Amino acid sequence: MRPEYLAELAKVHEPPEMFGKPMQVRKAVSPNILKLGNAVADVDSPEKATHEQRTTAIRRLLEIANSKERDDGVDRVITYGAIAIMACIDGAEPQTVIGYANKAIGDEGDDALALRARMYLKAGKLGNALDDLEKIMVDRNEHVLAGAGGTDPRKDSVPCGWGIADFDAFGNDPRALAAKGLYLSEFLGFGAQSRGTVKEADIRDLYTRSSQSWRSPIPHYLVGSLYGIGSEHSMTGAGCIRPNSGNVPEIVSACARYDEGIREQIRELTMSLVIAPTFAPALTARASVYLNLAQGSYADGKPSRTLFKLAIKDYTDALAAGSKKKHVLYCDRALAQASIGMYQDAALGFLQGMKYAKNGIEDSPFVYQQLAGVYVKMRKFNEAADLITQAIINASGAGMDAVIFGGGIKAFRTLYPEYALLPDEILAEAVRRRYYPQFPQSWDADFISEGGAFNGKIASSILPELYVARGDAYMKAGRHAEALADYRRVKSDAWIGEERFLPRYMWFNKRGNRNYDLPEPWPTPRPTL
């Protein structure tokens, strides 16, 4: 940034989400990234491309993937994944596709594994195909089996994917039955049960038949796929409104049925662990279900401490068993620990979770919020405020992203009156250099003139709560001016939405839950300077 710009910026008492974000210089895009973009753009849709277009794209992608230039920004695993699917669509021999898929199998995502399994089936190597399907089942990754094939299962065979006919090609092999059940479960979230194209009872029957001849923890573990979005259990849960159930018979009944569904999951997962006591996926799943049940019991005013302890034990055992998602396990265990007053252990757990998360941080604001809440309990108010700032910075699509892209410079100035006297050009340059240094300088003019996606307003349900939490931490730390600045952001005219749901009317009850119905003013009166 130009020295005269920095001099003007130095006169501003910047909010921490700006001051704490370092200026960055735009890095030149590597030649391989440009080549990759051009190769993909030339093909557009592989299914609609010609044979010549696909073979040209494969050749160019192979040159990029095999380049000896490193740290060029090219993800070679993803590149080989694109090559594999393009080669399959183009009709390459199964072994050729398998060779590409081998290089596309990484630590995250099972798409290449699903494709390789399908190619093994096509090549008649049923054992290899079932081995790959078993790995997908352990990850319970039904999405990769369904692919992007619509909202209902395919009955016919899918050349480069999976359909019912492909699973049926294995006959009554128990692993294939379980994999078919997992495949069908993906469509529950798209309303397939209501359309009659998938029945939960049929999926459950597939898992039962599989478990009868396959002594494995997997069929029992997969039963959990029947409790996700779109399932009968989730529909029941929608009618269970805690902690406001009171004595309303319909709500009490819905909560009772929902909790019984959770207990059914626990029984199946326990059976899975009877077969394999150190099966990390089942330990992780049962810990989460125990935590869910404990939170429901607590909300109903029922005994819950034992359930929280059971969740903590399973999370600990899952970590000891070598679960791959350590960042999730540490954070979820910390949540359970904080729920029963184990604040020191919880704080250490959240920090461990951040350590194991990709790039050393957790991009979701959830972890920052939870650890900040623990720090408040421990009276570490300044540390809590700093963590909330990190949540504001890292809340993808809901934090600073929502401010900058949703509202443009107009909303930015409304939310942050600290910049009232700073020229637009300097403010835009500071925002770009701190948050989007990869953008060209021409973006500054767009930020100034376009007014964002919501014409100078911000749409975010998370950001106001973060400002409230940070304001409360500041207030408890005795930093009244900073607290009042955050409260004013919530009460400003920067937000878009229905009038009665605007953040200025936000209120929290004693349990910390949002409540729009109470007439009390918000925020509650604070000490003035």
N, C-alpha and C positions, 0 to 999 in steps of 0.2 A: 504494500500500500504506500502511496506517495507520502513523503514526510509531512506535508502540510495537512493531509487528511488525518494522519496519526495525531498531529498536534491538536486538531479540533476534537477528535474522538477522546483524547486524554482529558478534556474538560468535562466530559459526561461521567456521572456516577452510574456506571452501567450495571444492569441486573446480572446476577451471577451466571445465568444461562448464556449470556453473551460474553461477559468478562472472563468466565472460566473456560471458554471455548477458544483455543488458539487459532490465530490466523494461519492459513495454509496457502501454499502456492500451487497453481494448477500444474499437474504433471502431464507431460506429453503422452499421448496414447501410443502404445507400442505398435510396430508394423504388423505383428501377428494378430493383434486385436482387430485392426482395420481389415486385414485379410479375412478373419473369421466372420466379421460382420458382413462383408461383401459376399462371401461364399453362402452364408445362410440366406441373405436377401435374394440372391440370384435364384435360389430354389423356391423360395416362398413357401408353398405347401407341397411337401414331398409326394403326397398322394396324387396331386394333380400335375406334377412335373413330368417331363418326358424322360425316357431312359437316358438320353444323352445328357440332359441337365443334371440328373441324379449322379451319373458316373463322374461327371466333371466336378460336382460338388464334393463327392467322396474323395476324389483325388486331391483336391485343394485342402480339404479338412485333414487328410492324412499328412500332407506336407506340414501343416501347422502343428498337428499333434506330435509329429516326429522331429520337430525343430529342436535344435540343441540350445536355442536361446531360452534361458530360464528367467523366472521372475518377470515375465512379460505380461502377466495378467490373464493368461489363458488357462482355464481349468481343463486339463487334459482328460480327466475322468468324464466330464460332461461332453467334451468334444467327441470322445470315442463313443459315448452313448448316442450322440446324434448320428455318427457314422454307422453304428450298428443298426439302428432303426431304419435309416435310409437304405442301407444295403438289403435289409429284409424286404422292405417295400418294393425294391427294385428286382426282387426275385433271386438274390444270391443264394448259393448253397448253404444249408444250415451250418456246416462246419465253419464257413467263412464268417457268418454272422456271430457264431459262438466265439470265434477268435477276437472279434472286435468287442463283443460284450465282456469278455474276460478282462479287458483293459478298462472297461467302464464301470466295474464294480468297485465302489469306494466305501467309506465309512458311513455315509448318509444316503438314504434312499435305496430302494430295491428294484428300480425300474429295469436296470440291465439284468438283474437276476431273474426277473419275470420273463424277459425276452429270451434269455439263455435257456430257461426251463422249457419255454415253448419250442425253441429250436431243437432241444434234446428230444422232445416228444416227436417232432416232425422227423427227426433222424432215427427214430425207433429206439433211442436210449432211454427207456422208461425209468430205470433206476436213477440215472443222473438227473432227469427231470424232477422226480419226486424228492431227491435230495435238495434241489434248489427250492422247490415249493415248501419243504419243511423249514428252510431258513426264513422264508417269507412269513410263514405261520408263526415262528418264534417272535418275529418283529410285529406280528399282527398287523401287517401292512396290506389291508384289503384293497387300498387304492390302486396299487400297482397291478393287481390282477384285473381290475375293472377297466383301467386305462381311462381314456376319454370317450368311452363308447356309449354315452347317453345315460338316461335315468332308469333304464330297465335292462336286465341281463340279456345277453345275446344267446339265442338258442342254438345257432349254427356255429360252425368252427370259424375262428378268427385267425387268419394267416400269420399275423405278427402280434397277436395278443391272445386273449382267452375268452372262450364262450362255453356254454354248458356242454356242447358236443365234445370239446377238447378234454374236459374233466371226465366225461363219460368214457372217453377212449381208454382210460386206465382200468376200466371194469370196476370191480368192487374193492380195489385196493384201499385200505383204511386211510392212508395218507391222502389219497385223492379225494375221498369222501369229505375229509376235514377241510381240505383246500377248497373244494366246491362250496362247502358251507360258508367259509370265509369270504369267498367271491360273492356269493348271494347276499351276504350281510351288508356289503357296501351300498346296496341299492335301497336299504331301509331308510337311509337318510334322505332319499329323493322321493319318498312317498310310495315306493313300490308295493308295500303291503296294502295300502288303501286302494291301489289299482288292481290288486289281485295277481300281480306278476311275481311276487315273492311272498312266502308265508313263513313267519317265524317258527311255526311248528315244524315245517319241513327242514329248516336249518338245524333246529335242535335235534331232529331225528338223525340228520347226517352226522352230527357230532357224537350222538349216542352210539350209532352203528360203528363209527370209527373207533370209539373207546373200547368196544367189545372185543375187538381183535388186534388192537394196537396198544400195548402197555406203554403208554407215553403220557406225560403230563399235558401234552399239547391239546387234545380234544377238550379236556375239562377247562383248560385255560381259555380256549377260543369261545367258550360259552359267553364270555364277557362281551363278545361282539354283538350280542342280542340286547344289550342295554344302552346302546349309544343313541345318537340323535335319530329320530324317526321311529324308534322302537316303541312298543307298548309301554315299556317301563318309563321312557322319557316323557311320553304323553301323560302318564300318571303323575310324574314329577311336576309337570306344568301346573297341575291342580293343587299341588302342595305348596302353599305360600307361607313360609316361615319368616319371622317369628310372629306373624299376625293371625295365626290360625284361630286362636281363642277357643270358643266353643262351637264354631260353625261346623255342623256335622259333615258337610261335603268335604271341607278342607281336612278335617281330622281323619276322615276315611281315606282320602287320597294320600295323606302322609303315611298312614299305617300301611297301605298297600305298597307305596314307594319304598318304605323301609324294609318290608318283607322281601321285595325284589333285591335289595342290597344284601340281605342275609342269604338269599339264594346264591348270589354271586360268591359270597364268602364260602359257602358250602362247596361249590364247584372248585374254587381255587384251593381250598383246603385239600380236596381230593387230589388235585394236581400235585400238591406238595407232599401228600402221602406217598405218591409214586416217585417223586424226585424232590427231596427236601431242600435242595439248593438250587432249584430252578428259578433263576433270578427274575424272569418276566412275571411269573406267578407271585413271587414275593412282592415285587413292585406293585402289581395290580391289587393284591389283597391289602397291602398297606394303604393304597389310595381309597379303597372301598371302606376300610376301617375308619379312615379319616373322614370320609363322607358321612358315615353313620354317626360318628362322634360329634360332628358339627351339627347334624340334625337333632341329636339328643340334647346337646347343649342349648340349641335354639328353642327347644320345647321345655327347657327347664328340668330335664331328666338327667340322671347320673351319666356322665360321659368320660370321666377321668380314665377308667379302665380301658375304654375303647381307644382313647388317645395313646395310651401306653402300648396297646397292641399294635397300633399303627407305627409307633416309633421303633418297636422291636423288629417289625417286618422291614422297615426302611433300612435299619442297621444291618439286618441279615442280607438284604439285597445288595448293599454296598460290599459286604464281605464276600458275596458270591460272584462279584466281578461284573455287575451290571454296567452296560455301556453308557447309560445316561446319568453319570454321577452328579452333574450339575442339578438335574431335576430332583434326584433323590435327596441330596443334601438340603435343598431348599424346602422340599415338602416335609422332610423330617423336622426341619427347623420350625416350620409352621405349626406342626403338631406339638413340638416342645414349647413354643411360645404360648400355646393355648392352655398349658397347665403350669405356666409360671416359670419354666426353665429358661429364663431370658439369656443368661450367659451362654448356655449351650446353643440356644437358637441363634444368637448373634454369630457365634463361630461357624455354625452350619450355613448361614446365609453367605458368609464370607467365603467359605469353601465352595459353595455353589457358584459364586461369581468367578472363583479361580478356575474351575473346571469348564465354565461356559466358553463357547467359541469366542476367540479373540480376547479372552480374559474378562469379558463383561457379559451381563445378561441384557439383551436389547429390550426386553419387556420391562415396563415400569413396575411390574408386580414385585419383583425381588427388592428393588430399592424401597418401595413403600413399606413392605413388610419389615425389612431391617430397620428402617427409620422408626416404625412403630415400636420395635423392640428397644431401640435406643432411647425413645421417649420414656418407656417404662424404666429404663436404667438411668434416667435423668441426664442423658447425653444429648442435650437439645441441639447444640451446634452441629454435632455429627449428623443428627437426624435431618436438620435443614440442608446440609450439604448433600446428603443422599437423595433428598427430594429434588434438588437441582439436577442431579444426574438422571433422575427419572424424567424430568421435563425435557432434558436434552435428548434422551434415548427412546422416548415413547414414540416408536415409529408410526407415523400417520396420525398420531393423536396429540403429540407434544408440539415442538417447534415446527415440525412439518405442517401441522394443521394451521399454525399461525401464518407461516410464510406463504404456503401455497393456497390456503383457504382464503386468507384475508388480504394478502398483498401488503404494501407499505402502509395503506390507510389503517388497516386493523392493527398492524404492528405498532404504529404510533399511538393508537387508542389504548392499546394494552400496556404499552411502555412509554408513558409521558416523559420519562427521563430523556428521551431523544427529541423533545419538542423543538429545540433550537438548532439541531444538527441538520445540515443540508441533505436533501434526498440522495444526492450522488454518493456522499460519504457513508450514509446509513446503508444504502443498497450494497455498496462495495464491502462493508464490514460483514453484512449478513452472508453474502456470497462466499467471501474468503473464509468465513468460520464454518459454514454449514455445507456449502456446495462448491468447493474449490474446483471440482471437475467441470463445472459449467463455464462457458466462455464469458468474457466481460460483457458481451451484448445482453446477457440475462439481466443485468442491472436495470436497463431501461424498461424491460418487460415487468420487472418487479415494481417499478415506480408507476407505470402507466396502466397496467391491466386490471388491478384491483382484486386479483385472486379469483378462485373458483366461486366464491360467494359474495363478490362485489363489496369487499371491505369488511366482511364479517367472518367469524370463526365458528366452525362446527366441531366440537370436541366435548365429550362427556367426561373424559379422563382429566384433561388439563385443569378445569376449575377445581376439582378435588385435590389435585397436586398443589395448587396455589394455597388452598385452605390448609392442607397439611403442613406446608412449609411456613405459612403465616403463624399457625399455632405453635410450631417449634420455635420460630423466632420470638414469639411473645413469651414463651416459657423461659427462653434464654435471656430475656430482658432487652432484646433488640426490637424495640417497639416501632421505630420508624420503618424498618424493613418489613415487619409484620403488617403494618397498616398499608404499605405499598402493595403487598400481595392481596390483601382483602379488597383493596380498591380495584385490582385487576378483575376480580370475580364480579364486582358490582358495576363494572364499566359497561359501555354500550358496544363492546366488541363482539358480542355473541349473537348467533342466529338460532332461531327456533321458535316454538310456540311460546307465547308470552309467559304463561304460568310455569313453564318448565325452564325458563332462562336461569342461568347460574345465580343471578342476583336474588332469586327466591330460594336458593338452596339452603337446606337445614338438615342437621344431623341429630338423630335421637341419641339417647344415652348409650345405646349399643354400637353407635358409629354407623348406623344405616341411614341412607338417604331417605328423606321424607319431605314430600311436597305439600302435604295436606294440612300441616299445622300452621296456624296463623302467626306464630311468633316471628318477629323480625329477624333477619339474618344478615350479617353476623350478629351475635349477641353483643351487647355494648362492651366495648373494650376500654381500658384505661387510656386517656388522652395524654399527650405529651405536655 
